[in-house]
Amino acid sequence: MEELKKNEDALGFKLLLIDGKGMLEKTRGIIADKGITIPVLLDSRQYSREVLGTMYTPTTYVIDAEGRIRCRLVGHSEDFNTIVAGVLSRI
């Protein structure tokens, strides 16, 4: 994920993480432990769950410039960077 962050400008996208439970202290700890530098939106009202239908963590969405969901990945994948980069190359 951090590798994708380094390529945002070159690939023409922005990476944002959403904490669908809005648990500030727990999220801060995870971010610190994993060295995450990607912006995190704390969604304590579970708006993302309501609008996007997010039921599991992690869930990854690739949303194009027109706001269309181009890809949805549920769960962790060792091939995350490759999968997302492939979707981005086709947008």
For each residue, the residues with C-beta under 8 A, 3 or more apart:
1: 4 5 15 36 38 80 81
2: 5 6 35 36 37 38
3: 6 7 81
4: 1 7 8 11 15 81 84 85
5: 1 2 8 15 37 38
6: 2 3
7: 3 4 10 11 85
8: 4 5 11 12 13 14 15
9: 12
10: 7
11: 4 7 8 85 88 89
12: 8 9 88
13: 8 62 88 91
14: 8
15: 1 4 5 8 38 39
16: 38 39 40 41
17: 36 38 39 40 41
18: 40 41 43 48 54
19: 22 23 27 40 41 42 43
20: 43 46 48 49 54 57
21: 43 44 46
22: 19 42 43 44 45 46
23: 19 26 27 42 44
24: 27 28 42
25: 28 29
26: 23 29 30
27: 19 23 24 30 31 40 42
28: 24 25 31 32
29: 25 26 32 33
30: 26 27 33 34 36
31: 27 28 34 36 40
32: 28 29 35
33: 29 30
34: 30 31
35: 2 32
36: 1 2 17 30 31 40
37: 2 5
38: 1 2 5 15 16 17
39: 15 16 17
40: 16 17 18 19 27 31 36
41: 16 17 18 19 48
42: 19 22 23 24 27
43: 18 19 20 21 22 46 47 48 49
44: 21 22 23
45: 22
46: 20 21 22 43 49 50
47: 43 50 51
48: 18 20 41 43 51 52 54
49: 20 43 46 52 53 54 55
50: 46 47
51: 47 48
52: 48 49 59 61 69
53: 49
54: 18 20 48 49 57 59
55: 49 59
56: 59 74 75
57: 20 54
58: 74 75 76
59: 52 54 55 56 72 73 74
60: 71 72 73 74 80 84
61: 52 69 71 72 73
62: 13 69 70 71 72 84 87 88 91
63: 67 68 69 70
64: 67 68 70 91
65: 91
66:
67: 63 64
68: 63 64
69: 52 61 62 63 72
70: 62 63 64 87 90 91
71: 60 61 62 83 84 87
72: 59 60 61 62 69
73: 59 60 61 77 80 83 84
74: 56 58 59 60
75: 56 58
76: 58 80
77: 73 80 83
78:
79: 82 83
80: 1 60 73 76 77 83 84
81: 1 3 4 84 85
82: 79 85 86
83: 71 73 77 79 80 86 87
84: 4 60 62 71 73 80 81 87 88
85: 4 7 11 81 82 88 89
86: 82 83 89 90
87: 62 70 71 83 84 90 91
88: 11 12 13 62 84 85 91
89: 11 85 86
90: 70 86 87
91: 13 62 64 65 70 87 88
